[in-house]
Amino acid sequence: MAASGPLPVTPDLSTLRAKLQGLLRFLREALSISNAHTVDFYTASVWEQLIGLPPETVLAVLRRCTEKAEAQPSEVRPLVDAEGELGITDFSKIFCETSQKLVNVEAFSLAVKYYSIQNLGICTPFEQLLVALRGNRKQKTGENVNPEEFMNLKKSHEVQAMSELISSIADYYGINQVIDLGSGKGYLSSFLSLKYGLEVYGIDSSNTNTQGAQERNRKLKKYWKTCRTQSKLDVNGLALKMANEKKIQDEIQYKADEGVHDNSPTNQEVMSTSDFLPDLSGSLISNIQKQMENLHVCSHQEDNLCFENAFSLQHLLPINAIEPISSSQILQRKISEANKERRKTTSKLNESNIYSPLTSFITADSELHDIIKDLEDCLMVGLHTCGDLAPNTLRIFTSKSEIKGVCSVGCCYHLLSEEFENPRTECTQGKWGFPMCHYLKEERWCCGRNARMSACLALERVAVGQGLPTESLFYRAVLQDIIKDCYGITKCDRHVGKIYSKSSSFLDYVRKSLKKLGLDESKLPEKLIMDYYEKYKPRMNELEAFNMLKVVLAPCIETLILLDRLCYLKEQEDVAWSALVKLFDPVTSPRCYAVIALKQQQ
């Protein structure tokens, strides 16, 4: 097992529970905003029920708040109790005590920032964790691969960061096997296998994804072979240049040796005029050495992701291949030895690049030995595992002794199953996606599907100008009022879908939507449809302001879900270390937090 150092100190369970308590007190007041569905915005008079301010005021304050990079500590203090441990308690400054309506947007915004993951101090810095995992060991760089050649920029950003962490954890434990749950198209699995030489099993519930991953991996390996061929050509080219320079050096040395045996004035003059030649040849050799070193260095300067030199020359040539030699025959022999070493290295890489896509529906009770026959000590990972797969990944980790570490980045919170969402419904599910920890189970806490849906909103993207699709949301809310008034339908199981992008106007949108919902659109005259549009158009800013409030509140819901998972891991006796780590840039990848846990090293 690899040597290791101390891992970063993380908050203990009692500290995390105290954070949860404060967050719950705030969410009990604010959750109604997240649970209001924009589809019912006008039919349910959402603005009048929940907001006690004009939309213009709300928008103005929110825009000022989102333009600030971070709230200063002094801005938060007025809302924090004297002890500073239990968080914000004076909610009368935010919500009206009698109507429970929102009355102070600035205080609301500060409270949201106070309960963000970063401000709560529960997040472990990514770089700090990497340094601790590596200890005194040299960083494992792996093959120089450019993931942007076979995946988009967002996926490339995610895969690079997560694979670096997974490789470091694997080195920390001295293990080579990785199980990638919800592997999808196999991007992470392929990268871990081809760049870091890990044995990866990618498990996905979709056979279509598995077959696609197999084909994609086949093409990727072919691409790898092309890159290796190019690397070989680069090496041979440099070797030829070295041979030519060596020939010049040998000729110069030969003439110099002749001069040693003849001390005549003529020869002494020749010697004096050619004294600079050995130095010149030495500088040429030195330049070649520097070129070869630079090729290796440059391949690592570009974040170790340059396909132009897929294999660094240092791995292809022996260290002494560029040292001065006595004859061209020895040089050729060393070149031959270098080529043998390259073929040996390539063969080893071919053997180690193992990625096996598998199809299986994973639950918390899945038996891994039935899926992976050669299961050994391994890591379990998941990049944007949907719904219950993320919490089930953590449950499998805690229940299987072979799994030494877990790195899980979840997504699709709206697909989580909630134990206390429908208390009157008979419980038929053994393990729920939320909550996981004892404290929230004791509280019988429920977020609700709409709140979990809003947790998927991206505040950082909105803050940098990537706004919400207000007009499409407005169209859908007005359509709902038309359906209610003209067809007497208050709830419909069918979805409109992406009709907005295919519509030329509001009238066209309504016609197409009604048709998709199976409603007779011919009974509605054009004037009636447009009357609804004109009725609600002046109130579009209400919908815009309300959705902005939901976006601002979204990180609090995500914080609750992630804290629940972290507390669950802290409750497990065999988990030696666990943390939340921000892996990705939230603008590029909004679901950017990883839940990481490690078991005790044996």
N, C-alpha and C positions, 0 to 999 in steps of 0.2 A: 504494500500500500504506500502511496506517495506521502512524503512528509508534508505536514500542514502547519499553519500558524493559527492564532486566535481569530475567530470571525468577529465582525462588528457587533457591538452590544446593541440589542433591540429592546423595545419596551416589553415589560413582563405582562402577564395576564391581568393583574389587578389594575395596572395603568391603562391598559386597553379597555377594560370594563368601565373605568371612570370616563374615558373619552366617549364610549358608547352611551353612557347615561346622559351626558350633556347633549349629545347629538339627538338622542330620542326626544328630549324635552323640546328642542327646537322643532323637530319634524312633526311632533304632535300638533303644533300650531300651523306649520307650513305645508304639510303633506296634501291638504285639500287642493292646493294649487297644482301640484303634480298629478293628482288623480283626476282632474277635470279634463275631459276629452275635447279636443278642438272641434271634432265633428259635431258635438252637441253645444257648441259655444253660444249660438243664437237661440236654439230651441230651448235650452235650459237656463238662459239668461245668466251665464257664468260670470260675466263682468260685474253685474249688479249684485250678485250674491257674495263674491269673494274680494272685490277690490273697492276701496273707499276713496279712490282718487281718480281724477280725469286721466285718460290715456296719454295726453300730451305731457303731463307731469311725470308719469311713470317712464315714458320713453326718454325724456330729457335727462332724468336722474340716472337711468341705466346706461345711457350712452356716456355720461361723464365717468361713471364707475368703471365701465369696461375699457375705457381708454387708458386708465391707470395700469401700470405694469403689475404692481402689487399694493395692497393696503399696508400702510405703515402701522407698526404696533400701537402707536399713540391713537390711531383712528379706531382701534378695536377696544381699547381699555374702557371707555365709558360704558360699554355694554357688558363688561365682565364683572363678576361679583368680587368682593374684597379678597377672598381667599385665592382666587385665580385658579382654582382646581376644578370647579364644577362647571365652568364655562358661562355662557350667556344666560342670565336668568330674568332680566327685566324685559320681558316680551311685550309689555304694555306700550313700549316705545315703537314696536313693530306692528302688532296686531291690536285692534280695538277689543277691549275686555268684554264688551256686551255683544257686538255683532260678529266678532272674530275676523273682521275684514282687515286686509292689509292697509295700513295708514301711513307707514314710513318706509319708503323704498330705499333710502340711503342706509338706514339701520338694517333693513332686510339684506341688502347687498353685503354689508360688513359682517353680518352674522353668518352668511353663506361662506364668506372667505375665512372666517374664524374656524369653521368646521370643515374646511378643505383638508385633504390628506397632507399636503405640504405644511400647512400651518399647524396642524395637530402634532407634528413631530413624530409621526409613526412610520415614516418612509426611510429606508436605508439607501444611501447614495450608491448608484451603480458602480462607479469607478472604485469606491472604497471597498465594495464587496469583491470586485475582480482582484484588487491588490491583495486582499486577505486570502483569497482562494489560491492564488499563485504562490504566495510566500516568497521564498528565495529561489524558486524554480524559474527557469527561463520561460518566457511567454511562448506558448505553442501557437505558431502562426498558421500552420497548415498550408495547403496548396493555395496559390494565388489565383483566385477565381473572381470574376466580375459577375455578380448575380443579376445585374441589370441586362445581361445578354439574354436571359431567359425568364425574367419576371419584371413586373412593373416597379416603379420607383417606391411606392408605398410598401409593397411586399419585400422588396430588396432591403429597405431600411429595417424592417422588422426582422427579417431572417438573419441579416448580418449581426445585429445586436444580440438576438436571442441565441444564435449558434455560438457566439463567442463566450457567452455566459455558460452555456451547457457544456462546451468543451472544457472550460476551466473547472467546472464542478466534476466532470468525468476524471480529469487529471488529479483533482483533489482526493478522490476516492481510489484512483488507480483502476478504474473500470472502463469497459469499452462498449457496453451494450446500452442502447437507448430505445425506449418505446415512445413513439409519437402518437398520441391519441387524437382522433379527429384530424388526421393528417391531410385530408382533402386531396389536392392536386400534387402533394408530395414535395412542395418547394423546400420546406425546412428539412425534411428527411433527406432529400437528395444532397442538399448543401452540407449537412452534418457528415454524410457519408463521403462525398467527394472531396470536400475541403479538409476535413479533420480526420478522415479515415475511421470513423466510428461505425460500428455495426448497428444499423437502425431498422426497427420494425415499425412501419407506418400503418396504423389501424384506422380504418374509416368504415362507417356503416353503409356507405354507398358503393356498390360494386362498379358503378360507372366511374366514380372517382378513382377507385383502385386500378381499373384498367387504364384510365387516362394517365395515372401516375406511372404505371409500368412503361407505357409508351414514351412518356416524356423523359423518364430516366434513361431509356434506351438511346434516345436521340442525344441526351446530354452527355452520356458516356462517349458516343461517337464524336461529339464536339470536343470532348476532352482529348481524345486520341489525336485529333487535328492539331490541337494546341501543343501536345507533346512533340509531334513531328516538327512543328515550327521551332520549338525550343532546341531540338536536336540540330536543326539547320543552323541556328544561331551559334551553338557550341562549335560545330565543325568549322564555321566561318572564322570564328575567333582563333581556333587552333591553327588554321591555315595561315592566318596573319602572324601568329606567333612563330610558326615555322619559318616564314620568310624573314622575319626580323632576326631570328636566331642564326639563319644562314649569313646574314650581313655581319652579325656579331662575330661568328666564327672566322669569317674572312679577315676581319679587322684584327682579331686576336692572333691569327696565323702570321700576318705581316708584322705584328708587334713582336712575336716570338722570334722571327727571323732576325730582327734588328738587335736582339740580345747578344747574338753570336758574332756581330760585326761592329767593331768600335771605330771604323774609319770615319774621318770628318764628314764624308758624304752621307753615310748612313746616319750619323749622329744628327745631321740636319734634317734628314727625312723623319727621324724619330721626333724631333722637336716640333715639326710642323703637323704631325698627326697625333700628338699627345691628347688632343681633345676628342678624338674619335671613340675611344672606349667609354668616355663619359657620356657621349651622345647616345651610343647604343644602350648604355645602362638606363638612360632616361626614357628611351623608347620602350624598353621592357617594363620599366616602372609605369609608363603610361598605359601599357596593355594590362598590367595588374590592376591599375586604378579603374580601367574600363570594365573589367570583369567584376571588380568589387562594386562599382556603381550600378551595374546591371542587377546585382543582388539587392543592393540598398534601395534602388528606385522601386523595385517590385514590392518592397514593404512600405515605402513611404506613402503610396496611394491606398492606404488602409488595407494593405494586403489583398487587394481586389483588382489586380491588373492581369487581364487575360493575355496580354502581349508577351509576358514571360511567365507562363503558367507554372513552370518549374524553375526555381532559382538556380543559377549556375553552380552555386556552392554545393547543391545536392547532386549535381551531375558530374562534376570534376573533383578528383582528389585535391586535398589542400595543396600538395606540392606539385601540382600539374603545371604551374606557371613559374616555378623556380628555375634559375639558370641551370642548364645541363651541358654535358660535355660533347654531345654529338647529336645530329639530327635523327640517328637511329633510336637513341634513347627517348627522344621527344616523341617519335612515332609510337614507341612501345607504351609510353605514358598515355598518349591519346587513346590507344587501343584499350588500356586499362580503364580509362575514364568512360569509354563507351560501354564496357562490360558492367561497370558500376551503375551507369545510367539504366541499362537493361534490367539489372538486378533490382534497382529502386523502383522502376516502372512495374516490374512483376509483383513486388511487394504491395505496391499501391493498388494494383488490380485485385489482389487478394483481399485487401482491407476495405476496399470500397464496396461494402455490402449494404444494400438497401432493399428490404423486402416489403412491398405493399401487401396488406392483408385486408380482407373484408370481414367485419364483425360488428355487431351492435353492442356497445359497451355499457354496462350498468355498474352500480356500486358492488354488485355481487358476482361480477364476471370472474371466471377462473382463468387466469392468464396461462397456466400450464396447458390448458386445452387449446389455446390459440397459438402459443409460441412453445414449440417442443423443446428447444434448447435454452429455455429461460435461465438466466444466471443473474448475478448481482448487476443491477442496472439503474438507470435514471428513467423517470416518467415525465414527459413533457407534453405541453399542448399550447399551440399558438392560435388564439381566438377560437377556443372551444365553445360551442354554442350551448346556451341554456344549462340544463342539469349536468352536462358532460364535465363542466369545470369543477363543480363540487364533488362529483363522483370520482374525478381524477384524484382529488385529495383523499377521499375515503379509501380508494384502492391503495394509495401510497401508504396510508397508516395501517392497513390490514395485511400487507404482503411484506414479508421479511426480506425478500430479494430486492425490493425497491429501496435504494439508499437515499435517493433525493427526488424532489419534484419541483418543476418549474411550470406554472400554469398561468396563462393569460386568457381570461374569459371574455366573452362578449354575449350579445343577444340576451340581455337581462330579462327582457319581456317574455322569453321562453322558459324562464325558471318556474318550477312548480313551487307553490307556497303552501305550507302546511296549514296556516290559519286564514287563508283567503276565503274559503267557503266553509265556515264552522258547522253549518247545518248539513253539509254533505257527508255521507258516510265515508270514512277513511279507508281506502283500498290500496294506498301506496305506502310502502314500507319506509323508504328514504326519500326525503324532500330536498329540493334544490335550495330552499331558504325557509327558515333559518337553519344554521348548522350548529352554532354554539349554544351552550347551556343557558346563558343569560337571556338571549333573545327568545329561546324556547320558553323559559319561565315567564317572560313578559308576553308571550303569545303574540309577538309582533308580526304585523302584516303590512307590507308596502302597498300592494295592489298592482294589477297589471299596467294600468296607465302610468303609475309612478315609475315602475320598472322600465316602461317604454321610454319615459322622459329621461331616465338615467343614461340612455344611449345617446342623448343629444351632446353636441360637441361645443362647449363654451369657448374653448381656445380658438376654434375655427371662426366662430361668430365674432370674437374679439378682434381678429385680424381682417375682418371684412367679408368673410365667407358667410353671408347672411342666410336667414331662413327663407324658404319658398313661400312667402306670405300670400301671394296671389292664388296659388294652388290650394292652400289651406282655406283661404277665404271662399273660393269656389265650392269646396266640399262642404263647408259649414252652411252656406246659403242653400246648396242642394238638399241638405238634410231638412231644412225648414220647408222646402217645397214638397219633399216626400211626405213629411208629417201632415201638412195642411191639405194636400191634394190627393193623397193616397191613404191617409190614416195610418201610416206605418211609423212606429216610433223606434223599432229595432229591426235590423236586417242582418241575417247571417252572411249574406253575400257582400263582397268587397268591390268597390269601384276600380281599384287598381290605378295604373298609370295612364288614365284617360287624359289627364291635363296636358301632357306632352304631345298628345296626338290631336289636340283640339285647337281650332283657329280662333275661337271666341267663347264667351261664357255661354251663349246660346248653343253653340256646337257641343260644348262640354256637357251641358244638361241633357241634350238629346242622346248623346252617345252613352252617358252614364245610366240614364233610365232604361235604355235598351239592354245594356249589359246586366242590369238588375232584374230584367224580366218584366218591366213595367211598361204600360202602353204610353209612349211619349206623344202619340198623335192627339191625345185628349187635351194637351196643354198648348194653347195658342202662344205664338211668339211674344205678344204683348205681355201676357201674364208672367212669363219667364223673366222678361226684362224688367218688369215692375219689381220683382223680388231683388234683382240686381241693384236697381236704383234705390231701393229701400235700405239696403244694408251697406252700400258703398261708402256713405259718410262714416260708417262705424268700423271700417276696415282697420283703422288705427287701434281700436280696442283689441282686436285679434292679434295684431302685431305686438302690441305692448304685453299682452298676456303670454304669448309664446316666448317673448324675451324673458319674462319672469320665470317661466319653466326652464329655460336654458340656464339661467343664472343659478337656479336651485338644483339642477341636474347633478353637479358634483357631490352634493350632500347625499343623494340617494346612492350613488356609486360608492362613496366612502362607507356608508352603512353596510352594503353588500360585501365589500372587501374586508372591512373590519370583522364582520361575522366569520368569514373564512379564516382570517388570521387568528382570531380567538379560538376557533375550533382546533387549529393546529397547536396552539399553546396549551390546550387542554389535554393533549395526547402525551402519555408518559414516555413513549419511545422516540419522540421528536426532540432532537437535541438543540436545533436552531431553526427559527422561522422568521420571515420578514416580508414586507412589501417593498418592492423595488420598481422604480420608474425606469422602464427599459427604453421607451420610444419617445420621440418628439410628439407631443399631443396634437399638434396641428397636422402632422403627416399621418399619425395613427392615434386617433382619440382614445381607444381602449389601450392605454399604454402601461398599465401596472401589472406586474407579475407577482404572484404569490409563490414564495420559494420556501422550501423546508428541507432540512437534512437530518438524517438519523446519525446516531453516535458512531464514530469510526471504531472499528474493532481492532 
